[in-house]
Structure formats: structure tokens, C-alpha cells
Amino acid sequence: MEILRGIPVSHGVAFGSALVLDAEGFRIPQQRVPTEQIEGEIQRLRLALADAAVEARATQQEMTKRLGGQYGAIFAAHAMLFEDPSLLAEVNGLIRGERFTAEYAVSRAMRAYVKALQGLGDQFFSHRSADLFDVEKRILKNLLGEKREPLNLLTEPVVILAVDLAPSETALLDASRVYAFATEHGGRASHTAIIANALEIPAVVGLGR
């Protein structure tokens, strides 16, 4: 029997069939559009941001109802970022100035934010970069279409194995369907870990490949 050791973030013991999620994230190639398509890309961006904000507000309300306002506040912060004029202006600038597609402009802007946060050299802030990846994924999901069955629609109990789980994905987990999860990445101070503990779903993160 192979034993993997990681960072325990929510205690418990679980047995179940493994649901192995595909690799996290979207691979966005650098692409440019003709000048006449720029306004269309900006409109796509605005709609994707608006839809992502609505989704985040819905998650905020659900988490507040289930666990309390301090957990809902995680997703209120996400919604505020989707609605932040400076984010819209920065991505708009990449679309207008470089003629990038909306997808590539979003990915480039968000990765710059992540790099800056991780560059602070503080483990707490480094773990918070997972929230920025979550924000990026929500926007890209609305631009590109859903790539994965939502985890709140599971029909059988499972143990989830994944590269990582975003806070918004963890918030949807139903303890009667998800007995536990384990991820390659993550840390004790991440919002994913905090939410798992609040939901009382056994979890180990940072297992490595």
C-alpha cells in the first residue's frame, strides 16, 4: 500500500471511490484579433465579469447561510474584484492596446497579480494567490464555457483527488457526497483549507505530484 503524506487541514478518516479531477486551469494561447473585433472582445469581457460577480454573490449568500458571515466574506471579496473598475481598465488596456483576445488579456493580467502577491515572500499571502486563480478561472469559465461538471451535482459519494481545489469549488461540496479530498497543492492558511474545516470534510493538501 502506498502512503502519501501532506498537510492535514481538516481532520477525519474516510473511505470511498476516488474521483480524479483533470488538471486545473485553462491553457490560454497568446492570440490577437482584428481591430474591428476589439469592441466585441470588450463586450464579452464585461458580460463575463458581470456573470462572475453574480455567481460570487450567490456563493457568498450560500456560505453565509451555511457557515456564517466570515465565510461568506471570502466570496464577497471575489465579487468586489470582478466589479473593480481598475481590473476592467487593465484588461481593457491589453485588449485595446495589444489587440489580445479577452481570454488572454484576463489570464495575463491575473497572472501578473499572482506573481506580485507571491513575490511578497510571505506564506500567508502566497496561499491567498489561490483566490486570484479562482477569480481567473471564474472569468475564463464564462468566456470559454464550463469545462467540468459542477461538484455540487455529484450523484454518488466520492473522495476527490485533484491538483488543487479553488475556494469557490470547495464551497459547493456536500459532505454527504464528498467524504474527503486530497490535493497536490495548497496550504494550511488557504481559503480552501479553511472552508473544508468549516464544512467538516476531511482534507489533506500539499501532497505533491
Secondary structure, DSSP 8 states (H G I E B T S, - for coil): ------EEEE-------EEE----S------B--GGGHHHHHHHHHHHHHHHHHHHHHHHHHHHHHT-HHHHHHHHHHHHHHT-HHHHHHHHHHHHHH-B-HHHHHHHHHHHHHHHHHTT--HHHHHHHHHHHHHHHHHHHHHH---S--GGG--S-EEEEES---HHHHHT--TTTEEEEEESS--TTSHHHHHHHHHT--EEE----
